[in-house]
Amino acid sequence: MVFVQENHTTDNYFRSMRAWGADVAADWPIGPNPPTADHPHNRGAYATWLAAQERGDSSTAAVHTQFDTDKVLPFYAYLAKTGAFLEHHCSGFGTNSTPNHLLIVGGQTPTLRNPSQHAPAPIWDMPSLLGHTEDHGLTWKAYTGKQGYPVSFYQQLKGSPNIVRSDQIAADAAAGTLPTLSMVWHDSPDDEHPTADVSLGQDKVWAAVDAIATAGLWDTTVFLLTWDDWGGFDDHVVTPNLEITPDGVQLAYGPRVPLLMFGGRVPAAIDHRWNSHVSIGRTVLDLLDLPDLGVPRLDKAPSLADLVADSPTVPAPPHPGSAITQPTPPNPSPPPVTPPLPTGQPTAVGPVVLRDGSTLPAPDDQPVHPASTPTHATSTHPGPSGRR
């Protein structure tokens, strides 16, 4: 089961994981909940943030605040400490919502912007994890908001009876009809998109996880919970430069965003490897023993399936509304681990592969003004310091 929430970085959400040795800042100002604004986070804002990172003054180019994780997001904090915390997970592309949702669903996107709300929604005949699952005899459902976002952009999926409202999870779990692959999105304010109270989205995820655990499926379900993009919030880690757009601006990886893997067979770990949203798809393929999707970026992505053990050892989390007792961190706290950076020069973003084998041009519909472009294409890894 893949949950996709919105618009927060790893530093912004998981301050409390520093005590466990995670590479997160732990001394930034505590921000308000709900956040006060929906901050700029398109390609232009991202390029400005990248350039500021190179100058060493990223706090001037993004919102330099954090949540008090254990207080505001206690269920997420508990999951991060008792499951796998992917500390160097990144948004697939450095931009805003829709492209990153599409990267999670199918590993590619024809656009680098959110489609206009004043024109008919585009539909592309791209392969997807959900359609691929059905093509190989397995079941799926997309639990979405009222518009079917983002799976309604896929010709193979649009109008499917398998696209249902997100609140249907509890009934399906109780009835024993959960599919092999579930992907979950929520409408605002339950998607955590600023300016929503982030505890509302946490509670929706909590209720869904509890429904599955109550149905006796905790030990046989692998959960992946991530956030689509950075939302204009700062993060102290400069991510590897693997893909660029024609204007020379880094596209992949985007900024770090949280990824939690949990379930009865996912023991506690802080995982240090670099990965991005396309690793979610690669992991789904491996866990379900499916062949490659036919999208090179996803098919060649690092898999996280090795984090899933052969037998369950992790107890189900507390029920919604329960007081959560957070695990005790190690003493002393382990130092953060810096993973090796990928080697080689960044490549130009490639064309989009369609289901019939034809292609669409590489996405280039949100060019960045040259003044915002970073001066060189290297990645560094400084230590902690100061949807739409």
C-alpha positions as CSV (number, residue, x, y, z in Angstrom):
1,M,0.0,0.0,0.0
2,V,1.5,3.3,-1.2
3,F,0.4,6.5,0.5
4,V,1.2,9.9,-1.1
5,Q,0.8,13.0,0.9
6,E,1.9,16.6,0.0
7,N,4.6,19.2,0.3
8,H,7.1,18.7,3.1
9,T,10.8,18.0,3.2
10,T,12.6,15.5,5.4
11,D,14.1,18.3,7.6
12,N,10.8,20.0,7.9
13,Y,9.0,16.9,9.2
14,F,11.4,14.6,11.0
15,R,13.4,16.8,13.4
16,S,13.1,14.1,16.1
17,M,14.9,11.5,14.1
18,R,18.3,13.3,14.7
19,A,18.4,11.6,18.1
20,W,18.4,8.2,16.3
21,G,21.3,9.2,14.1
22,A,19.4,10.3,11.0
23,D,20.9,13.1,8.8
24,V,18.3,15.7,9.7
25,A,18.6,19.2,11.1
26,A,17.6,19.5,14.7
27,D,18.1,23.2,15.5
28,W,15.9,25.1,13.1
29,P,13.0,27.3,14.3
30,I,9.8,25.5,15.0
31,G,7.1,26.5,12.5
32,P,3.4,26.9,13.2
33,N,0.8,24.2,12.5
34,P,-1.1,24.9,10.3
35,P,1.6,26.5,8.1
36,T,0.8,30.1,7.3
37,A,1.2,29.9,3.5
38,D,1.5,27.7,0.4
39,H,5.1,28.6,-0.5
40,P,6.4,28.8,-4.1
41,H,7.8,25.4,-5.1
42,N,7.8,25.3,-9.0
43,R,10.9,25.0,-11.2
44,G,11.8,28.6,-10.7
45,A,11.6,28.4,-6.9
46,Y,13.6,25.2,-7.0
47,A,16.4,26.6,-9.2
48,T,16.6,29.6,-6.8
49,W,16.9,27.2,-3.9
50,L,19.6,25.2,-5.7
51,A,21.7,28.3,-6.4
52,A,21.3,29.4,-2.8
53,Q,22.5,26.0,-1.6
54,E,25.6,26.4,-3.7
55,R,26.3,29.7,-2.0
56,G,25.7,28.2,1.4
57,D,22.7,30.3,2.3
58,S,19.7,28.1,1.5
59,S,17.7,29.6,4.4
60,T,17.2,32.7,2.3
61,A,15.6,30.7,-0.6
62,A,13.1,28.4,1.2
63,V,11.1,28.3,4.4
64,H,13.6,27.4,7.1
65,T,11.4,25.8,9.7
66,Q,10.6,22.5,11.2
67,F,7.7,20.8,13.0
68,D,8.0,19.5,16.5
69,T,7.7,15.9,15.2
70,D,6.8,14.0,18.4
71,K,4.3,16.6,19.4
72,V,2.5,17.5,16.1
73,L,3.0,14.2,14.2
74,P,3.3,11.5,16.8
75,F,2.1,8.6,14.6
76,Y,4.5,9.5,11.9
77,A,7.3,9.8,14.4
78,Y,6.4,6.4,15.8
79,L,6.4,4.8,12.3
80,A,9.8,6.4,11.5
81,K,11.3,4.9,14.7
82,T,9.8,1.4,14.4
83,G,10.0,0.9,10.7
84,A,12.4,1.9,7.9
85,F,13.3,5.6,7.7
86,L,14.7,6.4,4.2
87,E,16.7,9.5,5.1
88,H,18.0,10.1,1.6
89,H,14.8,9.6,-0.3
90,C,14.2,12.5,-2.8
91,S,11.3,13.8,-4.8
92,G,11.7,12.4,-8.3
93,F,12.0,15.8,-10.0
94,G,12.8,19.2,-8.6
95,T,9.4,20.9,-9.2
96,N,5.9,20.8,-7.8
97,S,3.0,18.3,-7.5
98,T,1.8,16.7,-10.7
99,P,5.1,15.7,-12.2
100,N,6.1,13.9,-9.0
101,H,2.8,12.1,-8.6
102,L,3.2,10.8,-12.1
103,L,6.7,9.6,-11.3
104,I,5.3,7.6,-8.4
105,V,2.5,6.1,-10.5
106,G,4.6,5.3,-13.6
107,G,8.2,6.6,-13.5
108,Q,7.9,9.4,-16.0
109,T,6.0,12.6,-16.8
110,P,5.3,14.6,-20.0
111,T,5.0,17.8,-18.0
112,L,7.0,19.8,-15.4
113,R,4.0,21.8,-14.2
114,N,0.6,21.4,-12.8
115,P,-2.0,21.3,-15.6
116,S,-4.3,24.2,-15.8
117,Q,-7.5,24.0,-13.8
118,H,-9.2,26.1,-16.6
119,A,-8.7,23.6,-19.4
120,P,-9.6,19.9,-19.9
121,A,-7.3,17.7,-18.1
122,P,-4.7,16.0,-20.3
123,I,-4.7,12.3,-20.7
124,W,-1.6,10.3,-21.7
125,D,-1.4,6.6,-22.7
126,M,1.6,5.9,-20.5
127,P,2.3,2.7,-18.6
128,S,1.6,2.7,-14.9
129,L,2.2,0.5,-11.9
130,L,-1.6,0.0,-11.6
131,G,-2.2,-1.0,-15.2
132,H,0.9,-3.2,-15.2
133,T,-0.4,-5.0,-12.1
134,E,-3.7,-5.7,-13.9
135,D,-2.0,-6.7,-17.1
136,H,-0.2,-9.5,-15.1
137,G,-3.3,-10.8,-13.4
138,L,-3.1,-9.0,-10.1
139,T,-5.7,-6.7,-8.5
140,W,-5.4,-3.0,-7.8
141,K,-7.3,0.0,-6.5
142,A,-6.5,3.7,-6.5
143,Y,-8.0,5.3,-3.4
144,T,-8.2,9.0,-4.3
145,G,-10.0,12.2,-3.8
146,K,-13.1,13.2,-5.7
147,Q,-11.3,14.0,-9.0
148,G,-9.4,10.8,-9.3
149,Y,-6.1,12.7,-9.1
150,P,-3.6,11.7,-10.4
151,V,-4.5,8.4,-12.0
152,S,-7.1,10.1,-14.2
153,F,-4.3,11.4,-16.4
154,Y,-3.7,7.8,-17.6
155,Q,-5.8,6.6,-20.5
156,Q,-5.6,3.0,-19.4
157,L,-6.9,3.9,-15.9
158,K,-9.3,6.8,-16.4
159,G,-12.9,5.8,-15.6
160,S,-12.0,2.4,-14.1
161,P,-14.3,1.1,-11.3
162,N,-11.0,0.5,-9.4
163,I,-10.7,4.2,-8.8
164,V,-12.6,4.8,-5.5
165,R,-12.6,7.4,-2.7
166,S,-9.9,7.1,-0.1
167,D,-12.3,6.5,2.8
168,Q,-13.2,3.1,1.1
169,I,-10.0,1.6,2.5
170,A,-11.6,0.8,5.9
171,A,-14.6,-1.0,4.3
172,D,-12.4,-3.0,1.9
173,A,-10.1,-4.1,4.7
174,A,-13.0,-5.2,6.9
175,A,-14.6,-7.1,4.0
176,G,-11.3,-8.8,3.0
177,T,-11.3,-7.2,-0.4
178,L,-8.2,-5.1,-0.4
179,P,-6.4,-5.6,-3.7
180,T,-2.8,-6.7,-4.2
181,L,-1.7,-3.1,-4.9
182,S,-3.3,-0.1,-3.4
183,M,-2.2,3.6,-4.0
184,V,-3.7,6.3,-1.8
185,W,-4.3,10.0,-2.2
186,H,-6.4,12.4,-0.1
187,D,-8.3,15.6,-0.9
188,S,-7.4,18.8,1.0
189,P,-7.1,19.3,3.9
190,D,-6.2,15.6,4.5
191,D,-3.3,15.7,2.0
192,E,-1.2,17.9,4.3
193,H,-0.8,20.5,1.5
194,P,-0.2,23.9,3.2
195,T,-2.1,25.6,4.6
196,A,-3.8,22.5,6.1
197,D,-3.4,21.3,9.6
198,V,-0.9,18.5,9.1
199,S,-2.3,16.4,11.9
200,L,-5.5,15.9,9.8
201,G,-3.6,14.1,7.1
202,Q,-1.7,12.1,9.6
203,D,-4.9,11.0,11.3
204,K,-6.3,9.8,7.9
205,V,-3.2,7.7,7.3
206,W,-3.4,6.4,10.8
207,A,-7.0,5.4,10.4
208,A,-6.3,3.5,7.2
209,V,-3.3,1.7,8.7
210,D,-5.4,0.8,11.8
211,A,-8.2,-0.6,9.6
212,I,-5.8,-2.9,7.8
213,A,-4.1,-4.0,11.1
214,T,-7.5,-4.6,12.7
215,A,-8.5,-6.8,9.7
216,G,-5.5,-9.0,10.5
217,L,-3.4,-7.9,7.6
218,W,-0.6,-6.0,9.3
219,D,1.9,-8.9,9.0
220,T,1.2,-9.4,5.3
221,T,1.1,-5.8,4.1
222,V,4.1,-3.6,3.2
223,F,3.3,0.1,3.5
224,L,5.2,2.9,1.8
225,L,4.4,6.5,2.9
226,T,5.9,9.5,1.1
227,W,5.3,13.2,0.2
228,D,5.1,14.3,-3.4
229,D,7.4,17.3,-3.4
230,W,9.3,19.8,-1.2
231,G,6.6,22.5,-0.9
232,G,9.1,25.3,-0.7
233,F,10.4,24.1,2.6
234,D,14.2,24.1,3.2
235,D,16.3,20.9,3.5
236,H,20.0,21.0,4.4
237,V,21.1,18.2,2.0
238,V,22.0,19.0,-1.6
239,T,20.9,16.0,-3.6
240,P,22.7,14.2,-6.5
241,N,22.5,15.7,-9.9
242,L,21.4,12.9,-12.2
243,E,19.2,14.5,-14.9
244,I,19.0,18.0,-16.3
245,T,16.6,20.0,-18.4
246,P,17.7,21.8,-21.6
247,D,18.3,25.0,-19.6
248,G,21.0,23.2,-17.6
249,V,19.1,23.1,-14.3
250,Q,19.1,20.0,-12.2
251,L,15.9,18.0,-12.5
252,A,16.6,14.7,-10.7
253,Y,17.0,14.2,-7.9
254,G,14.7,16.8,-6.4
255,P,14.9,17.8,-2.8
256,R,14.7,15.3,0.0
257,V,11.2,14.3,1.0
258,P,10.3,11.7,3.6
259,L,9.7,8.0,2.8
260,L,8.7,5.6,5.5
261,M,8.4,1.8,4.9
262,F,6.6,-0.1,7.6
263,G,4.5,-3.2,8.4
264,G,4.9,-6.4,10.3
265,R,7.9,-7.5,8.1
266,V,9.8,-4.2,8.0
267,P,12.1,-4.0,11.0
268,A,13.4,-0.7,12.3
269,A,16.3,0.8,10.3
270,I,17.7,4.2,9.2
271,D,18.5,3.5,5.6
272,H,21.2,5.8,4.1
273,R,21.1,5.0,0.3
274,W,20.2,7.6,-2.3
275,N,16.8,6.9,-3.9
276,S,13.8,8.8,-5.3
277,H,10.2,8.4,-6.1
278,V,10.9,5.9,-8.9
279,S,12.4,3.6,-6.3
280,I,8.9,3.2,-5.0
281,G,7.8,1.7,-8.3
282,R,10.9,-0.5,-8.6
283,T,10.2,-1.8,-5.1
284,V,6.5,-2.5,-5.9
285,L,7.6,-4.5,-9.0
286,D,10.1,-6.6,-6.9
287,L,7.7,-7.2,-4.0
288,L,4.9,-8.4,-6.4
289,D,7.4,-10.3,-8.6
290,L,6.4,-8.3,-11.7
291,P,8.5,-7.8,-14.8
292,D,10.0,-4.4,-15.8
293,L,7.4,-1.7,-16.6
294,G,9.3,-0.6,-19.7
295,V,10.2,2.8,-18.3
296,P,14.0,2.9,-18.0
297,R,14.1,5.5,-15.1
298,L,11.9,3.2,-13.0
299,D,13.1,-0.1,-14.1
300,K,16.8,0.8,-13.3
301,A,16.0,2.5,-10.0
302,P,17.4,1.3,-6.7
303,S,15.0,-1.2,-5.1
304,L,14.1,-1.1,-1.4
305,A,12.6,-4.6,-1.3
306,D,15.6,-5.8,0.8
307,L,14.1,-3.9,3.7
308,V,11.3,-6.4,3.9
309,A,12.1,-9.5,6.1
310,D,10.9,-13.0,5.5
311,S,8.8,-13.2,8.7
312,P,7.0,-10.6,10.8
313,T,8.7,-9.2,14.0
314,V,7.2,-5.7,14.3
315,P,3.9,-5.3,16.3
316,A,1.0,-3.3,14.9
317,P,1.0,0.4,16.0
318,P,-1.3,1.9,18.6
319,H,-4.9,2.5,17.6
320,P,-6.0,6.0,16.6
321,G,-6.6,8.2,19.6
322,S,-4.3,6.3,21.8
323,A,-1.5,8.0,23.6
324,I,1.7,7.1,21.8
325,T,4.8,6.3,23.8
326,Q,7.8,7.0,21.6
327,P,10.6,4.5,21.7
328,T,13.7,5.6,23.6
329,P,16.6,6.8,21.3
330,P,20.0,5.3,21.6
331,N,22.5,6.9,24.0
332,P,24.7,8.3,22.8
333,S,23.0,9.3,19.5
334,P,24.8,7.7,16.5
335,P,26.5,10.2,14.1
336,P,24.8,10.8,10.7
337,V,26.1,8.7,7.8
338,T,26.9,10.3,4.5
339,P,26.3,7.9,1.6
340,P,28.6,8.0,-1.4
341,L,27.4,10.3,-4.2
342,P,26.6,8.7,-7.5
343,T,29.4,9.2,-10.0
344,G,29.3,10.5,-13.5
345,Q,27.9,13.6,-15.3
346,P,24.1,14.3,-15.3
347,T,22.2,13.2,-18.4
348,A,19.6,15.1,-20.3
349,V,16.0,14.1,-19.4
350,G,14.8,11.6,-22.0
351,P,11.6,11.2,-23.9
352,V,8.4,9.7,-22.4
353,V,7.6,6.1,-23.4
354,L,4.0,5.3,-24.3
355,R,2.3,1.9,-24.0
356,D,2.4,1.3,-27.7
357,G,6.2,1.9,-27.8
358,S,6.0,5.3,-29.3
359,T,7.4,8.3,-27.4
360,L,6.6,11.9,-26.5
361,P,9.2,14.6,-26.3
362,A,11.1,15.0,-23.1
363,P,9.4,17.4,-20.7
364,D,10.5,21.0,-21.1
365,D,7.4,23.1,-20.4
366,Q,8.7,25.1,-17.4
367,P,12.1,26.5,-18.3
368,V,14.0,28.5,-15.7
369,H,15.4,32.0,-16.3
370,P,19.2,31.7,-16.7
371,A,19.8,34.0,-13.7
372,S,18.4,31.3,-11.4
373,T,20.6,28.5,-12.9
374,P,23.3,27.1,-10.6
375,T,26.8,27.8,-11.7
376,H,27.9,24.2,-12.0
377,A,26.5,20.7,-11.8
378,T,28.0,19.1,-8.8
379,S,26.6,17.7,-5.6
380,T,27.8,18.3,-2.1
381,H,26.6,17.1,1.3
382,P,26.9,19.6,4.1
383,G,26.2,18.7,7.6
384,P,23.2,20.0,9.7
385,S,23.2,23.7,10.3
386,G,21.4,26.2,11.0
387,R,-0.3,20.8,-5.0
388,R,-1.2,22.2,-6.7
